[in-house]
Amino acid sequence: AGAWLIGEDFADLFIGYAHYAVQMTESAQFRTLLIPEPWNIRCEYQLAEIEESAAARQLRRFITAEEGQNFLRAAGFLAVND
């Protein structure tokens, strides 16, 4: 999204998630940098199971289980117990 916005002249600067920083740094077209700690906010994401269905329970179990947590870590997020 950031590359497209900048490439189409909709933005001069884009602040995005760390999980796709590797892709952005591989492009010679863009300059990437980490936001210094004092200004780099830490977001806390929540999970709520609103719908009482087998599919919703299955998704919640997957996200909170080891495999789902590994996906989150690989994407640059902290896992539940990190």
N, C-alpha and C positions, 0 to 999 in steps of 0.2 A: 504494500500500500504506500509506504513512504517513498519508494523509488518511483512509483507511478505519479504520485502527487508532485514530486520535484521535477520529474521528467516532463510533465505536462504544464509546468509553470503555475501550478495551483499553490505551491508552497516553496519557500526558499530554505526552510529548516523543518525538520521532522524529528520529533522525540518519540521513540518507539521502544518496544520491549527488547530485552537483551537476547531473546531466543533467536532472532533472525539477524543479529549483528554480524555474524560470520558471513552470511550472504551479502550483506551490504559492504563489508570490508573487502570482499573479493572483487568488487566493481571499481575500476579506476575512475569512474564517473563521480563517485561520492567520497566524502571524507567523514569518517565516523570517530566518535570519541565517547568516553565514559563521562557521565555527569559526576562531578566531584561529590564526595560523601555528604558534606553539609547541605547540599541542594538536591540530593538524590533521595526522593521520598520512597518510603517502603509501603507498598500497598498490601493490605491484608484481604485476601479473598475468602469468601464464605461459601458453604455448600448447604442448601436447604432442600429437603425432599418434600415438595408440596403435594404432588399427586401420589395417592396411595395406589400404586399399581405394581405388578410384577416387573414391568420394564423399568420403572423408576427405581425400584429397589435394586435391580440388577446393575443399573448404571452407577448408583451410589456405591454399591459394593465394589465394583470395578475400580472406580476412582480412588476409593480409600484403601484398596488392597495394594500389595507390593507392586504388581505390574502397572497399575494406574499411577502410583507414586513415582515409579521409575520414568514413565512418560513425562510427568510434570518436571522432574529433575532434568531430564534431557532437554526440555524446552526452556530451561533456565529459571524455573520456579523453585521455591523451597517446598519440600514435601511437608506433609502434616506434622511429622515429628522433628523436623530440622530446626 
